Amino acid sequence: MFDIALLPGDGIGVDVVAETVKVLRALPGVSFAFTEYPAGAAEFLRSGDPLPEPTMLGIQKHQAILLGAMGMPSVRWPSGKEMTPQIDIREKLDLYCGLRPIKLQHPSDGPLKNPGAIDFVIVRESTEGLFWKRGHQYTTDLPEALDTMRISRAGSERLFRSSFDLARKRRKKVTLVDKANVLPSMAYFRGIFDEIAQEYPDVETERVYVDAMSLFLVQRPQTFDVVVTENMFGDIISDLAAGLIGGMGMAPSGDIGPKYAVFQPSHGSAPDIAGKGIANPVATILSAAMMLDWLGDSASARRIEAAVAKVFADPANRTRDMGGSLNTQSMGDLVAAAVA
């Protein structure tokens, strides 16, 4: 029995989490207890707090946390920024290791003419970097606004060791993405990477500037295995990478810390299509597979991945975001049937 906290959140988060729960309940030989907690922009409109203290305390009592999506463009703080309780959770629970797998299910799903086997993982530092001072407030009557990039030795060392450990389980290659030719903080970041790389002589390494990486992701995505980078760079290149495999509806993620972990799709709440039954639930379903891996049930994780691959082997099985006609529930039904 796995005890899971659910944070459906806003917009299509509610839709995709429901289908993911359906798939999890269809798994043979494993059972789940789910407890749902309120959080997000809708919760702010209801209670005045997008991440209530009972929610924050409650989710820490469970074995893992499954999140749908949070935030709505129309609901903002007085400063004009959107509410991002999902980032608050990462920081409060020290979920420093952001894993974003990128895998092409079928050659026809991406925009590249000859995509080959696209299968890599972006490891995004999720607690510092350029997000470090995001809580600072500025008004337009001030002469300037400043953001601070924080790169710490402790944060970098644990991020790189996690990346190399992951590479050892895959194809033994780690690509560092930085801007070390311009930014001193990134030169520092690279220096620590070089130190940690010496602890893993069996793992091949590559160093790429972030602007060049944007080019290489389109030109040669097949050459990457584990890609590690800073918070903001990871946020950006993971969206570009998702475009190579069919879009955000195919991009799962997990935020891992020393004690807790949150699993969620990489996409946002898409309030314009919420409740219409056209959202793609696959990113959330694959995030649940990552969750099972983290919980130690690799057999069930592989079963979900195999079920998704089976469904996508038929080009007719696509939701509207990928040019198909399946609705959210139908896609969930297909994966649940394949996993049973």
BELUR-V780759 format. One record per residue. N is the residue number from 1. SS is DSSP state (H for helix, E for strand, - for the rest). PHI is phi in radians with two decimals (none if undefined). D_LAST is the distance of its C-alpha to the last C-alpha in whole Angstrom. Layout:
n=N ss=SS phi=PHI d_last=D_LAST
n=N ss=SS phi=PHI d_last=D_LAST
This chain:
n=1 ss=- phi=none d_last=17
n=2 ss=E phi=-1.78 d_last=18
n=3 ss=E phi=-1.84 d_last=20
n=4 ss=E phi=-2.04 d_last=20
n=5 ss=E phi=-1.53 d_last=23
n=6 ss=E phi=-1.91 d_last=22
n=7 ss=E phi=-2.18 d_last=25
n=8 ss=E phi=-1.05 d_last=24
n=9 ss=E phi=1.31 d_last=27
n=10 ss=- phi=-2.01 d_last=29
n=11 ss=- phi=0.93 d_last=28
n=12 ss=- phi=-1.28 d_last=25
n=13 ss=H phi=-0.94 d_last=24
n=14 ss=H phi=-1.10 d_last=23
n=15 ss=H phi=-1.17 d_last=21
n=16 ss=H phi=-1.33 d_last=19
n=17 ss=H phi=-1.17 d_last=18
n=18 ss=H phi=-1.05 d_last=17
n=19 ss=H phi=-1.23 d_last=14
n=20 ss=H phi=-1.20 d_last=13
n=21 ss=H phi=-1.06 d_last=13
n=22 ss=H phi=-1.01 d_last=11
n=23 ss=H phi=-1.14 d_last=8
n=24 ss=H phi=-1.08 d_last=9
n=25 ss=H phi=-1.21 d_last=9
n=26 ss=H phi=-1.42 d_last=5
n=27 ss=- phi=-1.10 d_last=5
n=28 ss=- phi=-1.35 d_last=6
n=29 ss=- phi=1.36 d_last=10
n=30 ss=- phi=-2.51 d_last=11
n=31 ss=- phi=-2.24 d_last=13
n=32 ss=E phi=-2.35 d_last=15
n=33 ss=E phi=-2.04 d_last=18
n=34 ss=E phi=-1.98 d_last=19
n=35 ss=E phi=-2.20 d_last=23
n=36 ss=E phi=-1.64 d_last=24
n=37 ss=- phi=-2.20 d_last=28
n=38 ss=- phi=-1.46 d_last=30
n=39 ss=- phi=-2.92 d_last=31
n=40 ss=- phi=2.10 d_last=32
n=41 ss=H phi=-1.13 d_last=35
n=42 ss=H phi=-1.11 d_last=34
n=43 ss=H phi=-1.19 d_last=35
n=44 ss=H phi=-1.08 d_last=38
n=45 ss=H phi=-1.11 d_last=39
n=46 ss=H phi=-1.44 d_last=38
n=47 ss=H phi=-2.09 d_last=40
n=48 ss=- phi=1.57 d_last=41
n=49 ss=- phi=-2.48 d_last=39
n=50 ss=- phi=-1.27 d_last=36
n=51 ss=- phi=-2.44 d_last=35
n=52 ss=- phi=-1.05 d_last=36
n=53 ss=H phi=-1.02 d_last=37
n=54 ss=H phi=-1.05 d_last=35
n=55 ss=H phi=-1.17 d_last=32
n=56 ss=H phi=-1.09 d_last=33
n=57 ss=H phi=-1.26 d_last=34
n=58 ss=H phi=-1.15 d_last=31
n=59 ss=H phi=-1.15 d_last=28
n=60 ss=- phi=-1.33 d_last=30
n=61 ss=- phi=-1.57 d_last=29
n=62 ss=- phi=-1.82 d_last=25
n=63 ss=- phi=-1.28 d_last=23
n=64 ss=E phi=-2.77 d_last=22
n=65 ss=E phi=-2.20 d_last=23
n=66 ss=E phi=-1.94 d_last=21
n=67 ss=E phi=-2.05 d_last=23
n=68 ss=E phi=-1.54 d_last=23
n=69 ss=E phi=-2.88 d_last=26
n=70 ss=- phi=-2.41 d_last=30
n=71 ss=- phi=1.77 d_last=33
n=72 ss=- phi=-2.46 d_last=35
n=73 ss=- phi=-0.98 d_last=38
n=74 ss=- phi=-1.47 d_last=40
n=75 ss=- phi=-1.98 d_last=40
n=76 ss=E phi=-2.34 d_last=42
n=77 ss=- phi=-1.29 d_last=44
n=78 ss=- phi=-0.96 d_last=48
n=79 ss=- phi=-1.24 d_last=48
n=80 ss=- phi=1.77 d_last=46
n=81 ss=- phi=-1.40 d_last=43
n=82 ss=E phi=-1.22 d_last=39
n=83 ss=- phi=-1.42 d_last=38
n=84 ss=- phi=-2.30 d_last=35
n=85 ss=H phi=-1.08 d_last=34
n=86 ss=H phi=-1.11 d_last=31
n=87 ss=H phi=-1.29 d_last=34
n=88 ss=H phi=-1.00 d_last=36
n=89 ss=H phi=-1.10 d_last=33
n=90 ss=H phi=-0.99 d_last=33
n=91 ss=H phi=-1.28 d_last=36
n=92 ss=H phi=-1.20 d_last=36
n=93 ss=- phi=-1.71 d_last=34
n=94 ss=- phi=1.01 d_last=35
n=95 ss=- phi=-1.56 d_last=32
n=96 ss=- phi=-1.34 d_last=34
n=97 ss=E phi=-1.78 d_last=31
n=98 ss=E phi=-1.58 d_last=29
n=99 ss=E phi=-1.73 d_last=27
n=100 ss=E phi=-2.29 d_last=26
n=101 ss=E phi=-1.21 d_last=24
n=102 ss=E phi=-2.18 d_last=25
n=103 ss=E phi=-2.41 d_last=23
n=104 ss=- phi=-1.43 d_last=23
n=105 ss=- phi=-1.36 d_last=20
n=106 ss=- phi=-2.58 d_last=22
n=107 ss=H phi=-0.97 d_last=26
n=108 ss=H phi=-1.37 d_last=27
n=109 ss=H phi=-1.45 d_last=25
n=110 ss=- phi=-1.78 d_last=28
n=111 ss=- phi=-1.47 d_last=32
n=112 ss=- phi=-1.37 d_last=33
n=113 ss=- phi=-1.20 d_last=34
n=114 ss=- phi=-2.26 d_last=33
n=115 ss=- phi=-1.22 d_last=31
n=116 ss=- phi=1.17 d_last=30
n=117 ss=- phi=-1.61 d_last=27
n=118 ss=- phi=-1.56 d_last=27
n=119 ss=E phi=-2.76 d_last=25
n=120 ss=E phi=-2.50 d_last=27
n=121 ss=E phi=-2.21 d_last=27
n=122 ss=E phi=-1.56 d_last=30
n=123 ss=E phi=-1.88 d_last=31
n=124 ss=E phi=-1.85 d_last=33
n=125 ss=E phi=-1.15 d_last=35
n=126 ss=- phi=-2.05 d_last=34
n=127 ss=- phi=-2.17 d_last=37
n=128 ss=- phi=-2.45 d_last=41
n=129 ss=E phi=1.09 d_last=42
n=130 ss=- phi=-1.32 d_last=43
n=131 ss=- phi=-1.48 d_last=41
n=132 ss=- phi=-0.99 d_last=43
n=133 ss=- phi=-1.87 d_last=46
n=134 ss=- phi=-1.10 d_last=44
n=135 ss=- phi=-1.37 d_last=45
n=136 ss=- phi=-1.20 d_last=48
n=137 ss=- phi=-1.89 d_last=50
n=138 ss=- phi=-2.32 d_last=52
n=139 ss=- phi=-2.08 d_last=54
n=140 ss=- phi=-1.27 d_last=56
n=141 ss=- phi=-1.45 d_last=59
n=142 ss=- phi=-1.45 d_last=59
n=143 ss=- phi=-1.27 d_last=60
n=144 ss=- phi=-2.82 d_last=57
n=145 ss=- phi=-2.32 d_last=53
n=146 ss=- phi=-2.16 d_last=52
n=147 ss=- phi=-2.00 d_last=49
n=148 ss=- phi=-2.04 d_last=49
n=149 ss=- phi=-1.62 d_last=46
n=150 ss=E phi=-1.90 d_last=46
n=151 ss=- phi=-2.14 d_last=45
n=152 ss=- phi=-1.77 d_last=45
n=153 ss=H phi=-1.12 d_last=46
n=154 ss=H phi=-1.07 d_last=43
n=155 ss=H phi=-1.16 d_last=41
n=156 ss=H phi=-1.24 d_last=41
n=157 ss=H phi=-1.06 d_last=41
n=158 ss=H phi=-1.23 d_last=38
n=159 ss=H phi=-1.14 d_last=36
n=160 ss=H phi=-1.20 d_last=37
n=161 ss=H phi=-1.12 d_last=36
n=162 ss=H phi=-1.09 d_last=33
n=163 ss=H phi=-1.18 d_last=33
n=164 ss=H phi=-1.18 d_last=34
n=165 ss=H phi=-1.09 d_last=32
n=166 ss=H phi=-1.14 d_last=29
n=167 ss=H phi=-1.06 d_last=31
n=168 ss=H phi=-1.11 d_last=31
n=169 ss=H phi=-1.56 d_last=27
n=170 ss=- phi=-2.02 d_last=27
n=171 ss=- phi=-1.92 d_last=30
n=172 ss=- phi=1.05 d_last=33
n=173 ss=E phi=-2.51 d_last=35
n=174 ss=E phi=-2.18 d_last=35
n=175 ss=E phi=-1.91 d_last=37
n=176 ss=E phi=-1.55 d_last=39
n=177 ss=E phi=-1.97 d_last=40
n=178 ss=E phi=-2.64 d_last=43
n=179 ss=- phi=-2.37 d_last=46
n=180 ss=- phi=-1.21 d_last=48
n=181 ss=- phi=-1.40 d_last=51
n=182 ss=- phi=-2.20 d_last=52
n=183 ss=- phi=-1.73 d_last=51
n=184 ss=H phi=-1.01 d_last=52
n=185 ss=H phi=-1.10 d_last=49
n=186 ss=H phi=-1.36 d_last=47
n=187 ss=H phi=-1.13 d_last=49
n=188 ss=H phi=-1.09 d_last=49
n=189 ss=H phi=-0.98 d_last=45
n=190 ss=H phi=-1.15 d_last=46
n=191 ss=H phi=-1.06 d_last=48
n=192 ss=H phi=-1.20 d_last=46
n=193 ss=H phi=-1.00 d_last=43
n=194 ss=H phi=-1.07 d_last=45
n=195 ss=H phi=-1.13 d_last=46
n=196 ss=H phi=-1.19 d_last=43
n=197 ss=H phi=-1.01 d_last=42
n=198 ss=- phi=-1.15 d_last=45
n=199 ss=- phi=-1.36 d_last=42
n=200 ss=- phi=-2.24 d_last=40
n=201 ss=- phi=-1.13 d_last=42
n=202 ss=- phi=-1.47 d_last=39
n=203 ss=- phi=-1.88 d_last=37
n=204 ss=E phi=-1.22 d_last=39
n=205 ss=E phi=-2.20 d_last=40
n=206 ss=E phi=-2.55 d_last=41
n=207 ss=E phi=-2.16 d_last=43
n=208 ss=E phi=-2.36 d_last=42
n=209 ss=E phi=-1.22 d_last=44
n=210 ss=H phi=-1.10 d_last=42
n=211 ss=H phi=-1.20 d_last=44
n=212 ss=H phi=-1.16 d_last=43
n=213 ss=H phi=-1.09 d_last=40
n=214 ss=H phi=-1.06 d_last=39
n=215 ss=H phi=-1.29 d_last=41
n=216 ss=H phi=-1.18 d_last=39
n=217 ss=H phi=-1.09 d_last=35
n=218 ss=H phi=-1.51 d_last=36
n=219 ss=H phi=-1.40 d_last=38
n=220 ss=- phi=-2.54 d_last=36
n=221 ss=H phi=-1.10 d_last=33
n=222 ss=H phi=-1.18 d_last=32
n=223 ss=H phi=-1.51 d_last=34
n=224 ss=- phi=-1.73 d_last=33
n=225 ss=- phi=-2.13 d_last=30
n=226 ss=E phi=-2.08 d_last=31
n=227 ss=E phi=-2.05 d_last=33
n=228 ss=E phi=-2.03 d_last=35
n=229 ss=E phi=-2.80 d_last=37
n=230 ss=- phi=-1.28 d_last=39
n=231 ss=H phi=-0.99 d_last=37
n=232 ss=H phi=-1.18 d_last=39
n=233 ss=H phi=-1.05 d_last=38
n=234 ss=H phi=-1.14 d_last=35
n=235 ss=H phi=-1.07 d_last=34
n=236 ss=H phi=-1.35 d_last=36
n=237 ss=H phi=-1.24 d_last=35
n=238 ss=H phi=-1.23 d_last=31
n=239 ss=H phi=-1.23 d_last=31
n=240 ss=H phi=-1.05 d_last=33
n=241 ss=H phi=-1.11 d_last=30
n=242 ss=H phi=-1.07 d_last=28
n=243 ss=H phi=-1.12 d_last=30
n=244 ss=- phi=-1.36 d_last=29
n=245 ss=- phi=-2.08 d_last=26
n=246 ss=- phi=2.08 d_last=25
n=247 ss=- phi=2.03 d_last=26
n=248 ss=H phi=-1.15 d_last=26
n=249 ss=H phi=-1.21 d_last=22
n=250 ss=H phi=-1.95 d_last=21
n=251 ss=- phi=-1.93 d_last=23
n=252 ss=E phi=-1.44 d_last=21
n=253 ss=E phi=-2.80 d_last=23
n=254 ss=E phi=-2.49 d_last=24
n=255 ss=E phi=-2.01 d_last=27
n=256 ss=E phi=-1.94 d_last=28
n=257 ss=- phi=-2.24 d_last=31
n=258 ss=- phi=-1.09 d_last=32
n=259 ss=- phi=-2.20 d_last=31
n=260 ss=- phi=-2.04 d_last=28
n=261 ss=E phi=-2.66 d_last=26
n=262 ss=E phi=-2.08 d_last=25
n=263 ss=E phi=-2.14 d_last=22
n=264 ss=E phi=-2.78 d_last=22
n=265 ss=E phi=-1.20 d_last=22
n=266 ss=- phi=-1.32 d_last=26
n=267 ss=- phi=-1.39 d_last=27
n=268 ss=- phi=-1.63 d_last=29
n=269 ss=- phi=-1.48 d_last=29
n=270 ss=- phi=0.69 d_last=30
n=271 ss=- phi=-1.07 d_last=31
n=272 ss=- phi=-1.21 d_last=33
n=273 ss=- phi=-2.04 d_last=29
n=274 ss=- phi=-1.06 d_last=28
n=275 ss=- phi=1.33 d_last=26
n=276 ss=- phi=-1.59 d_last=27
n=277 ss=- phi=1.31 d_last=23
n=278 ss=- phi=-2.09 d_last=24
n=279 ss=- phi=-1.25 d_last=23
n=280 ss=- phi=-1.54 d_last=20
n=281 ss=- phi=-1.55 d_last=17
n=282 ss=H phi=-1.14 d_last=16
n=283 ss=H phi=-1.04 d_last=19
n=284 ss=H phi=-1.24 d_last=18
n=285 ss=H phi=-1.08 d_last=14
n=286 ss=H phi=-1.21 d_last=16
n=287 ss=H phi=-1.13 d_last=18
n=288 ss=H phi=-1.14 d_last=15
n=289 ss=H phi=-1.11 d_last=14
n=290 ss=H phi=-1.06 d_last=18
n=291 ss=H phi=-1.05 d_last=18
n=292 ss=H phi=-1.14 d_last=16
n=293 ss=H phi=-1.01 d_last=18
n=294 ss=H phi=-1.13 d_last=21
n=295 ss=H phi=-1.38 d_last=20
n=296 ss=- phi=1.69 d_last=19
n=297 ss=- phi=-1.79 d_last=16
n=298 ss=H phi=-1.18 d_last=16
n=299 ss=H phi=-1.10 d_last=13
n=300 ss=H phi=-1.20 d_last=11
n=301 ss=H phi=-1.08 d_last=13
n=302 ss=H phi=-1.15 d_last=13
n=303 ss=H phi=-1.14 d_last=9
n=304 ss=H phi=-1.16 d_last=9
n=305 ss=H phi=-1.07 d_last=13
n=306 ss=H phi=-1.16 d_last=11
n=307 ss=H phi=-1.14 d_last=9
n=308 ss=H phi=-1.10 d_last=12
n=309 ss=H phi=-1.07 d_last=14
n=310 ss=H phi=-1.12 d_last=12
n=311 ss=H phi=-1.11 d_last=13
n=312 ss=H phi=-1.39 d_last=16
n=313 ss=- phi=-1.13 d_last=17
n=314 ss=- phi=-1.66 d_last=18
n=315 ss=- phi=-1.02 d_last=21
n=316 ss=- phi=-1.32 d_last=21
n=317 ss=- phi=-1.54 d_last=18
n=318 ss=- phi=-2.46 d_last=20
n=319 ss=E phi=-1.46 d_last=21
n=320 ss=H phi=-1.10 d_last=25
n=321 ss=H phi=-1.11 d_last=26
n=322 ss=H phi=-1.95 d_last=25
n=323 ss=- phi=1.51 d_last=27
n=324 ss=- phi=-1.77 d_last=24
n=325 ss=- phi=-2.18 d_last=24
n=326 ss=E phi=-1.21 d_last=20
n=327 ss=- phi=-1.59 d_last=20
n=328 ss=H phi=-1.00 d_last=19
n=329 ss=H phi=-1.16 d_last=16
n=330 ss=H phi=-1.11 d_last=15
n=331 ss=H phi=-1.12 d_last=14
n=332 ss=H phi=-1.07 d_last=12
n=333 ss=H phi=-1.08 d_last=11
n=334 ss=H phi=-1.11 d_last=10
n=335 ss=H phi=-1.18 d_last=9
n=336 ss=H phi=-1.09 d_last=6
n=337 ss=H phi=-1.18 d_last=5
n=338 ss=H phi=-1.26 d_last=6
n=339 ss=H phi=-1.50 d_last=4
n=340 ss=- phi=-1.22 d_last=0
